[in-house]
């Protein structure tokens, strides 16, 4: 069974939801909006990293050089 936290989509969805919350705070609390936008950026970075890790895990292993 796959851990959803290790899936890039999980982090991208969290970033999207966080941006939606930040948008609601645009006029009422601009400082909190900025904080949430920074959190969303970090979630995007997690998604990118997990995508890279999954890609590198699926690459075939390099063959050992013959001696």
Helices and strands as residue ranges (DSSP letters): G 4-6, H 8-24, H 30-58
